[in-house]
Amino acid sequence: MNLETPKKFEFLVSQAHQVATEIFRPNSRKYDGDEHSYPKELDMLAAVIDGMNEGGALSGAGAGAVGSGNGSKAKEKEGGNRNGSNIASLLGLTELCWGDVGLLLTMPRQGLGQAAIAAVADEEQLGRFGGKWAAMAITEPEAGSDSAAIRTTATLEGDEYALNGEKIFVTAGDRAELIVVWATLDRKQGRAAIKSFVVERDNPGLILERLEHKLGIRASDTANFRLENCRIPKENLLGSPEIEPKRGFTGVMQTFDNTRPLVAGMAIGVSRACLERTRELLAEAGVEIDYDLPPHSQVAAASEFIAMESDWEAARLLTMQAAWMADNKKPNSLQASMAKAKAGRTATDIALRCVALCGSIGYGEGELLEKWARDVKILDLFEGTQQIQLLIVARQLLGKTSAELK
Ligand SMILES: Cc1cc2nc3c(=O)[nH]c(=O)nc-3n(C[C@H](O)[C@H](O)[C@H](O)COP(=O)(O)OP(=O)(O)OC[C@H]3O[C@@H](n4cnc5c(N)ncnc54)[C@H](O)[C@@H]3O)c2cc1C
């Protein structure tokens, strides 16, 4: 299927491709080896992106721009078909991750925390926090897949909330300007009491404990924090401070409907890079891929390559659908999880099979395939693991609550 890029996003995609080719790829190995050192080349890039954003040329190039679908107001009234910020972000991120997913994850002002802000912030908060580099801190030692188990507390004291607890594995946590922290107003009231709070990175109550050493995406910093009487203005609570048991988790969970398709898009980008490089290496080895021949008439490597490509296409289409639904204000929780599950699994599978197809060349440091196979795994893990996405899909299809299907 040839799903064309909307004309209005062609420039965005070509700019993102240029950045991926000229800045990300040449620096891929450097920051993979030099973990925890800040990729200063990206500062210059951030300035260019800001300039293009101001001119309206690159609106939606990254996670910073997604939200509830801020497409054209006129089309919204008509109820027409919109390709808005979610599709734009998806296309931009996919292209950048074709370059390097670790560098994308540490690109200034592209943190997934902005998606959380866009999903639940009011106008005044959007004015204060919009456009800043924001990380997202949900995970705790006792709360990974089960975010309802969050123990970090937020206690209202006068005009401030005091946050206390521990947050681990925060992507861009040390480099971002803001951290969106999930904390509970009252543990006894369960999920409904969990709210998100914006904390400035330089708040003295937000104490950096350590940076992780990782298998992949080593250009991206992953921080662990202690929150110790971390005081923030009460206006930094995103959304409503009311605890509404009927609404349950929906407020904060809306974030995932926007971010999961983006993470799926990152997986699509990395795996496309794997496929393209493998195709080149196969061609150098004399393996021809002939789309006019049925799979059983091809050499085995070509047949396997075609099978991977079709799986990749299925993942891409699901991902586009989930982002398109977000742009068109259609409930997309089911599709967002389907896309994340399919793209995460497919991309991990493709990366390892490409390494296998290319043998020792694929496994060696002379090729980026080796690095992509390490980088890609995280995309099937964070923003909800493979198993958790399948659980969400099953709940939705069977009409079961999280209490009924665990
Ligand atoms: C590099 C990196 C960056 C990260 N960035 C961020 C970030 O920016 N912000 C943030 O908040 N978090 C982040 N995380 C955390 C990530 O989201 C969690 O690791 C993830 O949610 C899984 O939680 P866990 O590690 O505690 O695993 P667990 O929840 O303990 O799960 C362990 C295993 O059990 C499976 N499992 C758990 N429950 C079920 C179930 N009910 N049914 C079936 N299987 C189940 C899981 O799928 C997994 O395979 C990051 C993690 C990494 C590694």
The ligand as a Gaussian input file, in Angstrom:
#p B3LYP/6-31G(d) Opt

LIG

0 1
 C       15.854000       3.148000      29.198000
 C       14.563000       3.334000      29.917000
 C       13.931000       4.557000      29.886000
 C       12.748000       4.755000      30.587000
 N       12.160000       5.994000      30.576000
 C       11.111000       6.239000      31.388000
 C       10.577000       7.568000      31.541000
 O       11.003000       8.518000      30.889000
 N        9.592000       7.755000      32.455000
 C        9.081000       6.734000      33.193000
 O        8.199000       6.980000      34.007000
 N        9.521000       5.461000      33.049000
 C       10.525000       5.179000      32.178000
 N       11.024000       3.910000      32.058000
 C       10.428000       2.829000      32.836000
 C        9.590000       1.884000      31.993000
 O        8.417000       2.507000      31.566000
 C        9.346000       0.634000      32.855000
 O       10.564000      -0.053000      32.919000
 C        8.262000      -0.235000      32.315000
 O        7.024000       0.378000      32.492000
 C        8.232000      -1.609000      32.980000
 O        8.236000      -1.487000      34.357000
 P        9.274000      -2.339000      35.240000
 O       10.624000      -2.148000      34.675000
 O        9.062000      -2.015000      36.667000
 O        8.877000      -3.847000      34.976000
 P        7.720000      -4.693000      35.685000
 O        6.450000      -3.927000      35.723000
 O        8.240000      -5.218000      36.967000
 O        7.545000      -5.877000      34.640000
 C        8.488000      -6.942000      34.512000
 C        7.961000      -7.903000      33.443000
 O        6.674000      -8.429000      33.845000
 C        5.694000      -8.163000      32.837000
 N        4.405000      -7.881000      33.472000
 C        4.157000      -6.979000      34.447000
 N        2.844000      -6.985000      34.763000
 C        2.255000      -7.893000      33.951000
 C        0.904000      -8.345000      33.770000
 N       -0.095000      -7.868000      34.493000
 N        0.674000      -9.308000      32.836000
 C        1.685000      -9.816000      32.078000
 N        2.977000      -9.421000      32.212000
 C        3.252000      -8.478000      33.133000
 C        6.231000      -6.955000      32.074000
 O        5.718000      -6.887000      30.773000
 C        7.736000      -7.235000      32.095000
 O        8.045000      -8.131000      31.069000
 C       12.174000       3.672000      31.323000
 C       12.795000       2.425000      31.313000
 C       13.972000       2.244000      30.641000
 C       14.622000       0.873000      30.676000

